[in-house]
């Protein structure tokens, strides 16, 4: 529940600023005030909200795939490419 002081301190950020903050938001790098402003924008901008959801899913998939082991054959091919570069 927000109080009047919290509402007064919300900065109405634009779409460009919100888009620029998506990864910092997902990585937990925003200040509490920036999170409040970002989430406020997401609450009323469907376009930015959809973009954030897409980036959230992509980030989850990247994190999951980075934990999977790369096949030895691919590792060897990449090593050979780098060695012969």
The 8 nearest C-alpha neighbors of each residue, nearest first, counted from 0:
[[1, 2, 5, 3, 6, 4, 35, 39],
 [2, 0, 5, 6, 3, 4, 7, 35],
 [1, 3, 5, 4, 6, 0, 7, 8],
 [4, 2, 6, 5, 7, 1, 8, 0],
 [3, 5, 7, 6, 2, 8, 1, 9],
 [6, 4, 8, 2, 3, 7, 1, 9],
 [5, 7, 3, 9, 8, 4, 2, 1],
 [8, 6, 4, 5, 9, 3, 10, 2],
 [7, 9, 5, 6, 10, 4, 32, 3],
 [10, 8, 6, 36, 7, 11, 5, 35],
 [11, 9, 36, 12, 8, 7, 35, 33],
 [10, 12, 9, 36, 13, 40, 39, 37],
 [13, 11, 10, 16, 40, 36, 17, 14],
 [14, 12, 16, 15, 17, 11, 40, 18],
 [13, 15, 17, 16, 18, 47, 12, 40],
 [16, 14, 18, 17, 13, 19, 12, 20],
 [17, 15, 19, 14, 18, 13, 12, 20],
 [16, 18, 14, 20, 19, 15, 37, 13],
 [19, 17, 15, 20, 21, 16, 14, 47],
 [18, 20, 16, 17, 21, 15, 22, 23],
 [21, 19, 17, 23, 18, 22, 24, 16],
 [20, 22, 24, 18, 23, 19, 25, 51],
 [23, 21, 25, 24, 20, 26, 19, 54],
 [22, 24, 28, 26, 20, 25, 21, 29],
 [25, 23, 21, 27, 22, 26, 29, 28],
 [24, 26, 22, 23, 27, 21, 55, 28],
 [25, 27, 23, 24, 28, 22, 29, 21],
 [28, 26, 24, 25, 29, 23, 30, 22],
 [27, 29, 23, 26, 24, 30, 25, 22],
 [30, 28, 33, 24, 27, 34, 23, 31],
 [29, 31, 33, 32, 34, 28, 27, 35],
 [30, 32, 34, 33, 35, 29, 36, 28],
 [33, 31, 35, 30, 34, 36, 9, 29],
 [32, 34, 30, 36, 35, 31, 29, 37],
 [35, 33, 37, 31, 32, 36, 29, 38],
 [34, 36, 32, 38, 33, 37, 39, 31],
 [37, 35, 39, 33, 34, 10, 9, 38],
 [38, 36, 34, 40, 39, 35, 33, 17],
 [39, 37, 41, 35, 40, 36, 34, 42],
 [38, 40, 36, 42, 37, 41, 35, 43],
 [41, 39, 37, 42, 38, 43, 44, 36],
 [42, 40, 38, 48, 44, 39, 43, 47],
 [41, 43, 39, 40, 44, 38, 48, 45],
 [42, 44, 41, 40, 45, 39, 48, 47],
 [45, 43, 41, 46, 47, 40, 42, 48],
 [44, 46, 48, 47, 49, 43, 41, 42],
 [47, 45, 49, 48, 44, 50, 41, 14],
 [48, 46, 50, 49, 44, 45, 51, 41],
 [47, 49, 41, 45, 51, 50, 46, 44],
 [50, 48, 52, 46, 47, 51, 45, 53],
 [51, 49, 47, 53, 48, 52, 54, 46],
 [52, 50, 48, 54, 49, 53, 55, 47],
 [51, 53, 55, 49, 50, 54, 48, 56],
 [54, 52, 50, 56, 55, 51, 57, 49],
 [53, 55, 57, 51, 56, 52, 58, 50],
 [56, 54, 52, 58, 53, 57, 51, 59],
 [55, 57, 59, 53, 58, 54, 60, 52],
 [58, 56, 54, 60, 59, 55, 61, 53],
 [57, 59, 61, 55, 56, 60, 54, 62],
 [58, 60, 56, 62, 57, 61, 63, 55],
 [61, 59, 63, 57, 58, 62, 64, 56],
 [62, 60, 58, 64, 63, 59, 65, 57],
 [63, 61, 59, 65, 60, 64, 58, 66],
 [62, 64, 60, 61, 65, 66, 59, 67],
 [65, 63, 61, 67, 66, 62, 60, 68],
 [64, 66, 62, 63, 67, 61, 68, 60],
 [67, 65, 64, 63, 68, 62, 61, 69],
 [66, 68, 64, 65, 69, 63, 70, 62],
 [69, 67, 70, 66, 65, 64, 71, 74],
 [68, 70, 71, 67, 74, 73, 72, 65],
 [69, 71, 73, 72, 68, 74, 75, 67],
 [72, 70, 74, 73, 75, 69, 76, 68],
 [73, 71, 75, 70, 74, 76, 69, 77],
 [74, 72, 76, 75, 70, 71, 77, 69],
 [73, 75, 71, 77, 72, 76, 78, 70],
 [74, 76, 78, 72, 73, 77, 71, 79],
 [77, 75, 73, 79, 78, 74, 80, 72],
 [76, 78, 80, 74, 79, 75, 73, 81],
 [77, 79, 75, 81, 80, 76, 82, 74],
 [80, 78, 82, 76, 77, 81, 83, 75],
 [81, 79, 77, 83, 78, 82, 84, 76],
 [80, 82, 84, 78, 79, 83, 77, 76],
 [81, 83, 79, 80, 84, 78, 77, 76],
 [84, 82, 80, 81, 79, 78, 77, 76],
 [83, 81, 82, 80, 79, 78, 77, 76]]
